Amino acid sequence: MYAAPPVVQTEVHTRMPDSFRRMGHPSHWVDKRGAGPVHSFLEGPSFDREGNLFCVDIPYGRIFKITPKGEWSTFAEWDGEPNGLRFHKDGHMVVADHALGLLTFDPKTAAMKVLLNRGNHEGFKGLNDLIYGANGDVYFTDQGQSALNDPTGRVWRLRATGEL
């Protein structure tokens, strides 16, 4: 009925160096999952203006920077659970952290600031991911541990004007 899809050959551009793998290191995120140990859990891939790929490591509160040549480095590390990462059009980095809220990082110094840790005078359930609208508004999910039996997760919009 339909032709078979074409075969696409792929190749590995880079892989996480063993020196960044954290098997056996304690992580509250790993313990909550109850699925056994993991050396990392990468999410939120996003490119900066220079073509570097950044991604977060949820269980160990890290952001990795991967150069176009495939070289890895730790950009930032803190006591959190980063889940999503995006660059604003002005170049600064915003991270959705499940434990700490919406964070910003200076792309040159990695200095971290909490942008928002609660919505409308209540704590977030646990931020997951984010994206920017064309007008500069940031949309982010706050799902926590919500599910079909607890449908209380939300999507928030932080306007470029600062209004939530």
C-alpha positions, 0 to 999 in steps of 0.5 A: 500500500505504501512504500517503505520509508527510506533508511537514514544512516546516522552516526554518533557525533559525541557521547558523554565522557566517562568522567561525567558519569556519576554511577553510585553518587546519591541523588534525591531525583534518582531515589524518587524515581525508584527505578534504580541508579542512573549515571545521568539523565539529559534533557533540554537540549538548546543551542547558544549563538555560537553553536554550542549545545547545552543540556541539563542533567536532572539528577545531579543538577548540572548543565553541560556545554558541548562544543561543535567539535563534540567537546564536553564541559560542565557549565554549571552545577548546583543543588537542584533538578533542572529539567528544561533549558532555553536561550532567550533571544538576548542570549541569557539562559533560562532553566526550568528546575523541578525543585527550585523554579525558573532560573536564569544563568549568565551565558558567560559566567554561569552566575545563577539567579532565581527568576521565579520560585512560586506562582500567585503566592503558592509554590510550584508543583515541579517545573518541567520544560519551557519555550519562548513565544515570538513576543518574548513570553516564556511558557513553562509546564508545572506538572510536579507528580500530576497524572491522570488520577491527579490532573493538577499540572499547569502551564504558566506564561511569564510575559516579557513585561514580568506579569505571570 
